[in-house]
Amino acid sequence: MTASHGASLSLPQRAWRDSLELLSSMRFAITLLCVICIASVIGTVVKQNEPLNNYINQFGPFWADVFGRFHLFNVYSAPWFLLILGFLVLSTSLCIARNTPKILNDLRSFKEHVRAQSLKAFHHKAEGELAANGDVALQQVSDLLARRGWQARAQVREDGTMVAARQGRLNKIGYLAAHSAVVLVCLGGLFDGDLVVRAQMWLTGKSTFEGGGLIKDVAPEHRLPATNPTFRGNLFVPEGGRAGTAVLSMPNGIVLQDLDFDVELKKFIVEYYDTGMPKLFASKIVLHDHDTGATTEAMVKVNEPVFHRGVAIYQSSFEDGGSLLELTAQPLAGNGPPLVFKGRIGDSLPLTGGGDKYTLELTGLRVINVENLGEANAKGTDVRKVDLGGALDKHLGAGINPDKKKQLHNVGPSFTYKLRDASGQAREFQNYMLPLEIDGQRVFVMGVREATDENFRYLRIPVDDQNSMNGWLHLRRALADPALRRQAAQRYADSATPANRPEMRDQLRVTGERALALFAGAEKAAKSDPVPGGLAALSQFIEGTVPQADRQRVADVLLRILNGSLFELEQMARQADGLAPLPSDASTQAFMTQAVMALSDSYFYPAPLMMQLSGFNQVQASVFQVARAPGKKLVYLGAVLLILGVFAMLYIRERRLWVWLSPAGDGHTRVLMAMSTPRRTLDIDADFNAMRQDLLGPSALSGDTTR
């Protein structure tokens, strides 16, 4: 009959029936769940909603484009992910709709119409006699089942009475609860995602905004009304300011969400651990309602949101709210005076350095910096022992050595900025305001990196006896002056020439002048691919002119002459500044060693200006996440149902028991009993034996049960 009925269906009808069968099948739902799990793993491993340049730097242009086409950088809002969620909801709903009538019928049915002979085919069965007639035997069976928590129903027949009992009927309810939980959780996720926002944008003709400027100047076609039923966005509020428009990030831009209240930040509070990690974020806020004009004071903490008019306000993070910085720009080339100016975090200021035009973008201020400044395993480098024949793999590498004994110290404020050239290329810089003590030497630390996914490389500038970097800066500027280089070489030759060999004076002078010129980059060390200067230039010169066997000896001599000439140049710079000469002691040697290394690295510093932070007025800001999430109630309900459903399916055992009572003569009643369960467990045998012993007595234990 089934085959003939299937054959009678038309092709579209069979296709519809097969599609419906597939959608409501368990294998289809499990497949969708596996795909969702894989997508969730991708969304966890790959950082979501990052700038495109970050992904290009991480994966390369080709794979970044491939991953972008599949929306792997915003998995949870990708169309295919939302479509899979929708199909999972549909599949699970169809499964529930198809099985609910069967389950409800099964819950109402005790299956008391089972034939008595069929009980002998059950795995758990037993036979015996009760020394009681039919009514008394039925009462004994009913009392026993009631004591053991069985629900029972009796069917009286001509040849006997069939008692059908059951336990664990909530196991079936657990099935419905668990499947309903999946539907509710998925629906809650769809409602609280950006699906509703996209639908509203499509229906009302809204579009994303990709430009820049002030929020108040953004056109209405990029704004969602305050009546939006669901949204999740960020609200940036500086101290002393107020805001009432949240920013919703979309894959191809942003959308502004107007709120029906303003959030005013009275004060942002942050507390730190000894390691420098924040341990408390809190914001004292005032809510200004647009409709009533009422004001409400509140405190928002991490994991302690504030609710107002159905909108949850979470403490998400904190940022700089436009701190005012006082900066000094030190030119590395020429003898021009330093530039002194002020700017706020977020400003873009035009600068001119070395004849080129730049844009200074102030990006951040950190008042507290806890760094590991323990004693380094490697001590400071003596310039006279530098192996110039070795390859220099890293420049600006005289930075903080991470291989140290852990000693955490707050080293004071730092600020970050970007210097963008005329072609639009930008580098990021991080400079500390106060000198740091590293390897026993106090230095100013200037960091630079080419991209945000790289680590900073640091230039260490030694502190002079005036607690500033002016001594080093004046030495570098003097190094750029040919007349001063000649004079310094002459002074070194005069002081280093032995009294019994006056003919060496001219040779030492020429060599010192040549070494200073190479070090300053005034003379090219090679015809092809010359380096800009520093120790690398001397290394390149030696490798190109000196045989391999003599390079180390020549390098030692050349470095000794360079070191002495630079010392004389430093003394001349101090004399020009009206300062006393440096003494010939260990502190001067340490200063000169670090100064030479910093001078060498400075020729690879990718900026004509070096910014110093001389003062600041900090303004902090809170970043709140504001969310109207009606779907969370569905998610909460789904979570409760899932817990109850899984508990019911795993720990509530469904069992059925049939007891057939028939007359046996002499006032006795013959008993045939059988038990069934959907899943065999270890304790089913023990439960059946206990039931049989209570009903039929110990004598029924021998040979009545088929194992």
C-alpha positions in Angstrom: 0.0 0.0 0.0 2.8 2.4 0.8 4.6 1.7 -2.4 1.5 2.2 -4.5 0.7 5.4 -2.6 4.3 6.7 -3.2 4.1 5.7 -6.9 0.8 7.7 -7.2 2.5 10.9 -6.1 3.6 13.3 -8.8 7.2 14.4 -9.1 6.7 17.8 -7.5 4.8 16.1 -4.6 7.5 13.5 -4.1 10.2 16.3 -4.1 8.2 18.3 -1.6 7.7 15.3 0.6 11.4 14.3 0.5 12.5 17.9 1.2 10.2 18.0 4.2 11.5 14.7 5.4 15.1 15.9 5.1 14.5 19.2 6.8 12.8 17.5 9.8 15.4 14.8 10.1 17.9 14.4 12.8 20.9 14.0 10.5 20.1 17.4 8.8 19.9 19.2 12.2 23.1 17.6 13.4 24.9 18.7 10.2 23.7 22.2 10.7 24.9 22.2 14.3 28.4 20.9 13.1 28.6 23.8 10.6 27.7 26.3 13.3 30.3 24.8 15.7 33.0 25.1 13.0 31.9 28.7 12.3 32.0 29.5 16.0 35.6 28.1 16.2 36.6 30.4 13.2 34.9 33.3 14.9 36.9 32.6 18.1 40.3 32.0 16.5 40.1 34.8 13.9 39.6 38.3 15.5 36.3 39.7 14.4 35.5 43.2 13.0 39.2 44.3 12.8 40.4 46.9 10.2 41.1 45.3 6.8 44.8 46.3 7.0 45.2 44.1 10.1 44.0 41.0 8.2 46.2 41.9 5.1 49.2 42.1 7.4 48.3 38.8 9.1 47.2 36.7 6.1 48.5 38.5 3.1 46.4 40.2 0.3 45.3 37.0 -1.4 44.0 35.1 1.6 42.6 38.3 3.2 40.5 38.8 0.1 39.4 35.1 0.1 38.4 35.1 3.8 36.7 38.5 3.3 34.5 37.1 0.5 33.3 34.4 2.8 32.7 36.9 5.6 35.1 35.1 8.0 36.1 38.4 9.6 32.5 39.0 10.7 31.2 35.4 11.0 28.3 36.0 13.3 26.7 38.6 11.1 27.5 36.8 7.8 24.5 36.0 5.6 25.4 32.3 5.3 25.7 32.0 9.1 22.3 33.7 9.7 20.8 31.4 6.9 22.2 28.3 8.7 20.6 29.5 12.0 17.3 30.0 10.2 17.4 26.5 8.7 18.3 25.1 12.1 15.3 26.8 13.6 13.1 25.5 10.7 14.5 22.0 10.9 14.1 21.7 14.7 10.6 23.2 14.6 9.5 20.7 11.9 11.0 17.9 14.0 9.1 19.1 17.0 5.9 19.5 15.0 6.3 16.0 13.5 7.0 14.2 16.8 4.9 16.2 19.3 1.6 14.4 18.4 3.3 11.0 18.7 4.8 12.0 22.1 1.5 13.3 23.4 -0.4 10.2 22.3 2.3 8.1 23.9 2.0 10.1 27.2 -1.7 9.4 27.3 -1.4 5.8 26.4 -0.7 3.0 28.9 -0.8 0.4 26.2 -3.1 -1.8 28.2 -4.4 -3.5 25.0 -1.2 -5.6 24.7 -1.9 -9.3 24.2 -1.1 -11.6 27.0 0.9 -14.0 24.9 3.2 -11.3 23.6 4.5 -10.7 27.1 6.4 -13.9 26.8 8.6 -12.4 24.0 10.0 -9.7 26.2 13.5 -9.9 27.5 12.5 -9.2 31.1 9.6 -11.5 32.0 8.4 -13.7 34.9 5.6 -16.1 35.7 4.1 -17.3 39.0 1.0 -17.6 41.1 -0.7 -15.5 43.8 -2.6 -17.2 46.6 -5.6 -14.9 46.0 -8.5 -14.6 43.7 -8.8 -12.1 40.9 -10.0 -9.0 42.8 -7.7 -9.5 45.7 -4.7 -10.2 43.4 -5.5 -7.0 41.4 -5.6 -5.0 44.6 -2.2 -6.5 45.7 -0.7 -5.6 42.3 -2.1 -2.1 42.4 -0.9 -1.4 45.9 2.6 -2.6 45.0 2.8 -0.4 41.9 1.6 2.6 43.8 4.2 2.1 46.5 6.9 1.9 43.9 5.7 5.0 42.1 4.2 3.4 39.0 1.2 4.9 37.3 -1.1 2.0 36.3 -4.3 1.3 34.4 -6.2 -2.0 34.4 -8.2 -3.6 31.6 -10.6 -6.3 32.5 -11.1 -9.0 29.9 -13.1 -12.2 29.7 -10.1 -14.4 30.5 -8.3 -12.1 32.9 -7.1 -8.6 33.7 -4.2 -6.7 32.1 -2.5 -4.2 34.3 -0.4 -1.7 32.3 2.0 0.6 34.3 4.6 3.2 33.4 7.4 5.2 35.0 9.4 8.2 33.8 6.9 9.8 31.5 8.8 13.1 31.8 11.6 11.6 29.7 9.5 12.3 26.6 8.8 15.9 27.9 12.6 16.3 28.1 12.9 15.6 24.4 10.4 18.3 23.6 12.1 20.7 26.0 15.6 20.2 24.7 14.5 20.7 21.0 12.4 23.7 21.9 15.5 25.1 23.7 17.5 25.0 20.5 14.7 26.9 18.7 14.4 29.5 21.4 18.2 30.1 21.6 18.6 30.4 17.9 15.6 32.8 17.7 17.0 34.9 20.5 20.3 35.0 18.7 18.6 36.1 15.4 16.5 38.7 17.2 19.5 40.2 19.1 21.9 40.1 16.1 22.0 42.6 13.3 19.3 40.8 11.3 16.5 43.0 12.6 18.7 46.1 12.1 19.4 45.1 8.5 15.7 44.4 7.8 14.8 47.7 9.3 17.4 49.5 7.2 16.1 47.8 4.1 12.5 48.6 4.8 13.1 52.2 5.8 15.7 53.0 3.2 18.6 53.5 5.6 22.2 53.0 4.6 25.6 52.7 6.3 27.9 55.6 6.7 31.6 55.3 5.7 32.9 58.8 6.0 34.2 60.8 9.0 33.3 63.9 10.9 31.1 64.7 13.9 28.2 62.5 14.9 25.8 65.4 14.9 26.6 66.1 11.3 25.7 62.6 10.0 22.6 62.7 7.8 19.3 61.1 8.9 19.5 58.3 6.3 22.3 56.8 8.4 20.4 56.9 11.7 18.0 54.5 13.3 15.1 55.8 15.5 15.0 55.4 19.2 12.1 53.0 18.8 14.4 50.4 17.2 13.3 47.1 18.9 16.7 45.6 19.1 20.3 46.9 18.8 23.8 46.6 20.3 26.3 49.4 19.9 29.0 51.5 21.6 28.6 54.9 23.2 31.7 57.0 23.7 31.4 59.6 26.5 34.3 61.8 27.8 34.5 63.1 31.3 32.3 66.1 31.7 30.5 65.3 28.4 27.3 63.6 27.4 26.1 61.6 24.5 22.9 60.1 23.2 23.9 58.4 20.0 25.4 54.9 19.8 27.5 53.6 17.0 26.5 50.2 15.4 29.3 48.5 13.5 28.2 46.9 10.2 30.4 45.0 7.7 30.6 47.9 5.3 30.4 50.9 7.6 28.5 52.1 10.6 24.9 53.1 11.5 24.0 55.6 14.2 21.4 54.6 16.8 19.6 57.5 18.5 18.7 56.9 22.1 15.8 58.4 24.0 18.1 59.6 26.7 21.6 61.1 27.1 24.4 59.6 29.2 26.6 62.1 31.0 29.9 61.0 32.5 30.6 62.7 35.7 33.8 60.8 36.6 35.6 57.7 35.3 37.2 55.5 38.0 40.0 53.0 37.3 42.1 51.1 39.8 45.1 49.0 39.0 46.9 45.9 40.3 50.6 46.0 41.1 51.3 44.6 37.7 49.6 47.5 36.0 46.6 45.6 34.9 43.3 47.4 35.6 41.2 45.7 38.4 38.2 48.0 38.4 36.3 50.0 35.8 33.5 52.2 37.0 31.7 55.2 35.7 29.6 57.7 37.6 26.9 58.7 35.2 23.8 60.9 35.0 20.9 59.8 32.7 19.0 62.6 31.1 15.6 61.4 29.8 14.4 63.2 26.6 10.7 62.7 27.1 10.3 63.5 30.8 13.4 65.6 31.4 14.2 63.6 34.5 17.8 63.0 35.6 19.0 59.8 37.3 22.4 59.2 38.8 23.9 55.8 38.6 27.1 53.8 38.8 28.1 51.5 36.0 30.7 48.8 36.7 32.0 45.8 34.8 29.4 43.0 35.0 27.0 45.5 36.8 25.0 47.2 34.0 22.5 50.0 34.5 19.0 49.6 32.8 17.0 52.6 31.6 13.9 52.4 29.4 14.6 48.8 28.3 18.2 49.6 27.4 21.1 48.0 29.2 24.2 50.2 29.7 27.4 48.1 30.2 30.9 49.3 31.1 32.8 48.1 28.0 36.2 49.8 28.2 37.8 53.1 28.6 39.8 55.4 26.3 41.4 58.8 26.2 38.8 61.5 26.1 40.9 64.2 24.4 43.8 64.7 26.8 45.8 67.9 26.2 49.5 67.2 25.5 52.4 69.6 25.7 55.0 68.4 23.2 58.5 69.3 22.1 59.6 68.2 18.7 63.4 67.7 18.5 64.8 67.9 15.0 67.4 65.2 14.4 69.0 67.0 11.4 70.3 70.6 11.2 70.6 73.1 14.0 67.1 74.4 14.1 65.4 75.1 17.5 62.9 72.5 18.9 59.2 73.1 18.1 57.0 73.5 21.2 53.2 73.1 20.7 50.1 71.7 22.3 47.6 69.2 20.9 44.8 66.9 22.1 44.5 63.2 21.6 42.7 62.6 18.3 44.1 65.8 16.7 46.0 65.8 13.4 48.6 68.5 13.2 50.7 69.5 10.2 54.5 69.3 10.6 57.5 70.1 8.5 60.8 68.2 9.0 63.8 68.1 6.8 62.0 69.8 4.0 59.2 67.2 3.9 55.6 67.7 5.1 54.1 65.3 7.6 50.9 65.0 9.6 51.2 64.3 13.3 48.3 62.2 14.6 48.1 62.0 18.4 46.5 58.6 19.2 46.9 57.8 22.9 48.1 58.7 26.4 49.0 56.2 29.1 49.6 57.7 32.5 50.6 54.5 34.2 53.1 52.0 32.6 54.2 49.1 34.6 57.3 47.5 32.9 59.7 44.7 33.7 63.0 46.5 34.3 64.9 43.7 36.1 68.6 43.3 35.8 69.4 42.2 32.3 71.3 39.0 31.6 73.4 40.9 29.0 75.2 43.9 30.3 75.7 47.1 28.3 77.8 46.9 25.1 81.3 48.4 25.1 81.6 50.3 21.8 85.3 49.3 21.6 84.3 45.6 21.4 81.7 45.8 18.8 82.2 43.3 16.0 81.7 45.4 12.9 82.3 42.4 10.7 79.1 40.7 11.9 75.8 41.3 10.2 73.5 43.8 11.8 70.1 42.1 11.6 68.1 44.7 13.6 68.3 48.5 14.0 66.7 50.5 16.7 67.2 47.3 18.7 68.7 48.9 21.8 65.4 48.5 23.5 64.0 46.9 26.6 65.4 43.4 26.9 62.5 41.0 27.8 64.9 38.4 29.2 65.2 39.8 32.7 64.5 38.9 36.2 61.0 40.1 36.9 61.0 43.5 38.6 57.9 45.5 37.9 58.0 49.2 38.2 55.7 52.1 37.2 57.9 54.0 34.8 55.5 56.9 34.3 53.5 58.3 31.4 53.9 57.5 27.7 52.1 58.7 24.6 51.6 57.3 21.1 51.3 59.0 17.8 51.5 58.4 14.1 53.6 60.4 11.6 52.1 60.3 8.2 54.1 61.4 5.2 52.8 63.2 2.0 52.1 59.8 0.3 49.8 58.7 3.2 52.1 56.1 4.7 52.2 56.2 8.5 54.4 54.8 11.2 53.4 54.5 14.9 55.6 55.8 17.7 55.5 55.3 21.4 57.7 57.6 23.6 58.1 57.6 27.4 58.0 60.9 29.2 60.5 60.1 31.9 63.9 58.3 31.6 64.0 54.6 32.4 66.8 52.8 34.2 67.9 49.8 32.0 71.1 47.9 32.7 72.2 50.5 35.2 71.9 53.3 32.6 69.2 56.0 32.7 67.8 56.4 29.2 64.9 58.0 27.3 63.0 55.3 25.4 61.6 56.1 21.9 59.6 53.3 20.2 58.6 52.9 16.6 56.9 50.2 14.5 55.8 50.0 10.9 52.4 48.2 11.5 50.1 47.6 14.4 50.7 43.9 14.4 54.4 44.3 15.0 56.3 44.9 18.3 57.8 48.3 19.0 61.6 48.7 18.4 63.2 51.1 20.9 65.8 53.8 20.6 67.6 54.4 23.9 69.0 57.8 24.4 71.3 58.3 27.5 70.5 60.9 30.1 73.2 63.5 30.6 74.3 65.2 33.8 71.5 67.7 33.4 68.9 64.9 33.5 67.9 65.5 29.9 68.7 64.2 26.4 70.2 67.6 25.4 73.7 66.3 25.7 73.1 63.5 23.2 71.1 65.8 20.9 73.9 68.4 20.8 76.4 65.6 20.1 74.3 64.4 17.2 74.0 67.9 15.7 77.7 68.5 16.2 78.4 65.3 14.3 76.5 66.7 11.3 78.8 69.7 11.1 82.0 69.0 8.9 84.0 71.8 10.6 83.3 70.4 14.1 84.2 66.9 12.9 87.5 68.2 11.6 88.2 70.0 14.9 87.2 67.0 17.0 89.5 64.7 14.9 92.3 67.2 15.3 91.8 67.4 19.1 91.8 63.6 19.3 95.0 63.3 17.2 96.7 65.9 19.5 95.8 64.0 22.6 96.4 60.5 21.3 99.7 61.0 19.5 102.6 59.5 21.4 105.3 62.1 22.3 108.0 59.9 20.6 106.0 59.5 17.4 104.8 62.9 16.2 104.5 61.7 12.6 101.3 59.7 13.7 99.3 63.0 14.4 98.3 63.6 10.7 97.4 59.9 10.2 95.2 59.8 13.4 93.6 63.1 12.3 92.8 61.8 8.8 91.5 58.5 10.1 89.4 60.2 12.8 87.9 62.6 10.4 87.1 59.7 8.0 85.6 57.6 10.7 83.4 60.5 11.9 82.3 61.2 8.3 81.3 57.6 7.7 79.6 57.4 11.1 77.6 60.6 10.3 76.6 59.4 6.9 78.4 62.3 5.2 80.6 59.8 3.3 79.1 56.8 1.5 80.6 53.5 2.7 79.7 51.7 -0.5 78.8 52.6 -4.1 75.7 50.4 -4.2 73.1 50.1 -1.5 74.9 52.3 1.1 73.6 52.5 4.6 72.6 55.9 6.1 75.3 55.9 8.8 76.2 54.6 12.2 78.2 51.5 13.0 76.6 49.8 10.0 78.3 52.3 7.7 81.7 51.5 9.3 81.0 47.8 9.0 80.1 48.2 5.3 83.2 50.3 4.7 85.5 47.7 6.3 83.9 44.8 4.5 84.4 46.5 1.2 88.0 47.6 1.6 89.8 45.4 4.1 90.7 41.7 3.6 88.8 39.2 5.7 91.8 38.3 7.8 92.5 41.9 8.9 88.9 43.1 9.4 88.7 42.5 13.2 92.0 44.2 13.9 91.1 47.2 11.7 87.6 47.3 13.3 89.1 47.5 16.8 91.5 50.3 15.8 88.8 52.3 13.9 86.3 52.0 16.7 88.9 53.2 19.2 89.6 56.3 17.1 85.9 56.9 16.5 85.2 56.6 20.2 87.9 59.1 21.1 86.9 61.5 18.4 83.2 61.4 19.5 84.4 62.0 23.1 86.2 65.2 21.9 83.1 66.2 19.9 81.0 65.8 23.0 83.4 68.0 25.0 83.2 70.7 22.3 79.4 70.6 22.3 79.4 71.0 26.1 81.8 73.9 25.9 79.5 75.6 23.4 76.7 75.2 25.8 78.7 76.7 28.7 78.9 73.4 30.6 81.9 71.9 32.4 83.9 69.1 30.6 83.0 65.5 31.3 85.3 63.8 33.7 87.2 60.7 32.7 85.4 58.2 34.9 83.1 55.2 34.7 79.9 57.2 34.4 81.3 59.1 31.4 82.4 55.9 29.8 78.9 54.4 30.3 77.3 57.6 28.9 79.5 57.6 25.9 79.0 53.9 25.2 75.2 54.3 25.2 75.5 57.5 23.3 77.4 55.9 20.5 74.9 53.0 20.3 72.0 55.5 20.2 73.7 57.6 17.6 74.2 54.5 15.5 70.6 53.5 15.8 69.3 57.0 15.3 70.4 56.9 11.6 67.7 54.3 11.1 65.1 56.2 13.0 62.4 56.7 10.3 61.5 60.3 11.2 63.2 63.7 11.0 61.7 64.8 14.3 61.6 63.1 17.7 58.7 64.0 20.0 59.0 64.5 23.7 56.1 64.8 26.2 56.8 67.7 28.5 53.3 67.9 30.1 49.7 66.8 29.9 46.2 67.3 31.2 44.5 64.0 31.2 40.8 63.6 30.2 39.4 60.1 30.4 36.4 58.7 28.6 34.2 55.6 29.0 33.1 53.3 26.3 29.7 52.0 27.1 27.9 49.1 25.3 24.2 50.0 25.1 21.9 47.2 24.1 18.2 46.6 23.7 18.0 42.8 23.6 14.5 41.3 23.7 15.9 38.1 22.5 17.8 37.5 25.7 14.6 36.4 27.5 14.1 33.8 24.8 17.8 32.7 25.4 17.3 32.5 29.1 14.1 30.5 28.7 15.9 28.3 26.2 18.8 27.7 28.6 16.4 26.7 31.4 14.5 24.3 29.0 17.8 22.9 27.8 18.9 22.1 31.3 15.6 20.6 32.2 15.4 18.7 29.0 18.8 17.2 29.1 18.4 16.3 32.8 15.0 14.6 32.0 16.5 12.6 29.0 19.6 11.5 30.9 18.4 10.9 34.4 14.7 10.0 34.1 14.3 6.5 32.8 11.1 5.6 31.0 9.9 2.1 31.8 6.7 0.2 31.1 5.4 -2.8 33.0 2.6 -5.2 32.2 1.1 -7.7 34.6 -1.4 -10.3 33.2 -3.7 -11.8 35.9 -5.7 -14.9 35.0 -7.6 -17.5 37.1 -5.5 -20.6 38.1 -8.1 -22.5 40.1 -8.3 -23.2 43.8 -8.7 -19.5 44.5 -5.2 -18.8 43.0 -4.3 -16.3 40.3 -1.7 -16.9 37.6 0.6 -14.0 37.0 2.6 -13.2 33.8 4.7 -10.0 34.0 7.1 -8.2 31.6 9.1 -5.0 31.6 10.4 -2.9 28.8 12.6 0.2 28.5 13.9 2.3 25.5 17.5 2.1 26.7 18.9 -0.8 28.6 20.8 0.3 31.7 22.9 -1.6 34.3 20.2 -1.4 36.9 17.2 -2.6 34.8 17.8 -6.2 35.8 18.0 -5.4 39.5 14.8 -3.3 39.4 12.9 -6.1 37.6 14.1 -8.7 40.0 13.1 -6.6 43.0 9.7 -6.0 41.4 9.3 -9.8 40.7 10.3 -10.7 44.2 7.9 -8.3 45.8 5.1 -9.5 43.7 5.7 -13.3 43.3 8.0 -14.0 46.3 11.5 -15.6 46.5 10.4 -18.8 44.9 9.9 -17.1 41.6 13.5 -16.3 41.2 14.5 -19.8 39.9 14.3 -20.1 36.1 11.5 -17.6 35.5 13.6 -14.8 33.9 15.3 -15.1 30.5 18.7 -13.4 30.7 
